[in-house]
Amino acid sequence: MINGIYLLLGSNLADKRVNIQRAFNLIDLKIGEIILKSSLYETEPWGIKDQNKYLNQVLKLESQCSPRNLLKKCNEIESIIGRKRSEKWGERIIDIDILYYDDLVISDNELIIPHPEIQNRRFTLELLVELAPDLIHPLLQKDQNQLLLECTDPLWVKKIMD
C-alpha cells in the first residue's frame, strides 16, 4: 500500500462543490482510501485568465494502484463526471492531477511525476503546505514550505470557510 499519493482536484464549471465532492467520492471508491484532505480554496485561473474562478482541494491517499493505473483511474473519474478535453488550461468540470506518488520520479509521454508545475503554482503549493509542509520534492530536494516561499506566481488563492 502506497500512502504518499497526493492528488489535486479542480473545478470551475457548473456546481464546483458538487464536482469536487463527486470526484472525492469516486476516488475513495475506485482508487483508495483518502487519509487527508485540504480545505477548499477558491483560486484565480492559471494559464488562461478569461474564465471562471476555480475551486481546488488536495487529497492524500493510500492505494495499491500503480502510477499508470492511478492515471487511468483518474481519467476515468474525470470522464464519469463529464470532463471534455478541449483547450489546454481551459475551463473544466473536473480536473484531477497527480502531484506526487511517494518519492517516485517518472517522466515519459503519458505520465510525469512529480507534476512538472508544482513549484510554479501557488494554487497547488498553498494546499500542499496545509497538508504536508515538510514533504520533500524528490527532484528539487526542497519541502513544500520552501517551494511556496520561492514561488513567483502572483495569482491569488483564498481558503473557503464552510
C-alpha positions in Angstrom: 0.0 0.0 0.0 1.5 3.4 -1.1 0.3 6.2 1.2 2.3 9.1 -0.2 -0.1 9.8 -3.1 -1.2 13.4 -3.5 -3.9 14.5 -5.9 -5.1 18.0 -6.8 -8.8 18.4 -7.6 -10.0 21.4 -9.5 -13.3 22.6 -11.0 -14.6 25.9 -12.5 -17.8 24.9 -14.2 -21.4 24.2 -13.0 -21.6 23.4 -9.3 -17.9 23.3 -8.3 -18.5 22.0 -4.8 -20.6 19.1 -6.1 -18.0 18.3 -8.8 -15.2 18.2 -6.1 -17.4 16.1 -3.8 -18.2 13.6 -6.6 -14.5 13.3 -7.5 -13.7 12.8 -3.8 -16.3 10.0 -3.5 -15.2 8.3 -6.7 -11.5 8.4 -5.8 -12.4 6.9 -2.4 -14.4 4.2 -4.1 -12.2 3.4 -7.1 -8.7 4.3 -6.2 -8.0 4.1 -2.5 -8.7 5.5 1.0 -8.4 9.2 1.4 -6.4 9.8 4.6 -6.1 13.6 4.5 -7.8 16.5 2.6 -7.0 20.1 2.5 -9.6 22.9 2.9 -11.4 24.0 -0.2 -9.7 27.0 -1.9 -11.0 29.5 -4.4 -8.3 30.3 -6.9 -7.6 32.6 -9.8 -7.4 30.8 -13.2 -3.9 29.9 -14.2 -2.8 29.9 -17.9 -6.0 31.4 -19.4 -7.3 34.4 -17.4 -10.7 34.8 -19.1 -12.6 32.1 -17.3 -14.4 31.3 -14.0 -12.6 31.1 -10.7 -11.6 27.6 -9.6 -12.4 25.6 -6.6 -9.4 23.4 -5.6 -8.6 20.7 -3.0 -5.6 18.5 -2.4 -6.1 14.9 -1.2 -3.6 12.5 0.3 -4.5 8.8 -0.2 -3.2 5.3 0.1 -3.8 3.0 -2.8 -2.5 -0.2 -4.3 -2.7 1.3 -7.8 0.4 1.5 -9.8 1.2 5.1 -11.1 -0.1 4.2 -14.6 -3.2 2.6 -13.3 -3.7 5.6 -11.0 -3.6 7.9 -14.1 -6.1 5.7 -15.9 -8.5 5.7 -13.0 -8.2 9.5 -12.6 -9.0 9.9 -16.3 -12.0 7.5 -15.9 -13.3 9.5 -13.0 -13.0 12.8 -14.9 -15.0 11.2 -17.8 -17.7 9.9 -15.4 -18.1 13.4 -14.0 -18.3 14.9 -17.5 -14.9 16.3 -18.4 -14.4 17.1 -22.0 -10.7 17.6 -23.0 -10.5 20.5 -25.4 -8.3 23.5 -24.6 -5.1 23.3 -22.5 -5.7 25.2 -19.2 -9.3 25.8 -20.3 -12.4 25.6 -18.2 -13.3 22.2 -16.9 -16.0 20.5 -14.8 -13.3 18.5 -13.0 -9.5 18.1 -13.2 -7.5 15.5 -11.2 -3.8 16.0 -11.3 -1.3 13.5 -9.8 1.1 15.7 -7.8 3.2 13.1 -6.0 3.3 9.4 -5.9 5.5 8.6 -2.9 9.0 9.7 -3.9 8.8 8.2 -7.4 10.1 10.1 -10.4 8.5 9.2 -13.7 8.9 11.1 -17.0 7.5 9.8 -20.3 4.9 10.7 -22.9 2.0 9.6 -20.8 2.9 10.4 -17.2 5.2 12.9 -15.4 5.5 12.5 -11.6 6.0 14.7 -9.7 3.7 17.1 -11.5 6.1 19.3 -13.5 4.4 22.6 -12.5 4.1 22.2 -8.7 6.8 24.7 -7.9 5.3 27.3 -10.3 1.7 27.2 -9.0 0.6 29.0 -5.8 -2.8 27.3 -6.0 -1.1 23.9 -5.6 1.6 24.8 -3.1 -0.6 26.6 -0.6 -2.8 23.5 -0.4 0.1 21.2 -0.1 1.6 23.3 2.6 -1.6 23.0 4.6 -1.4 19.1 4.3 2.2 18.3 4.1 4.6 21.3 4.6 7.6 19.0 5.2 7.0 16.8 2.1 10.2 16.8 0.0 10.0 17.3 -3.7 12.1 14.3 -5.0 13.7 16.3 -7.8 14.1 19.7 -6.3 15.0 18.4 -2.8 13.0 21.2 -1.2 10.0 20.9 1.1 6.6 22.5 0.2 7.2 25.4 2.5 10.4 26.3 0.7 8.8 25.9 -2.7 6.0 28.2 -1.7 8.5 30.8 -0.4 10.3 30.7 -3.7 7.1 30.6 -5.9 6.8 33.7 -8.1 3.2 33.0 -9.1 1.2 36.3 -8.3 -2.3 34.7 -8.6 -4.4 34.8 -5.5 -5.5 31.8 -3.5 -8.3 32.1 -0.9 -9.3 29.5 1.7 -13.1 28.9 1.7 -14.7 28.8 5.2 -17.6 26.4 5.4 
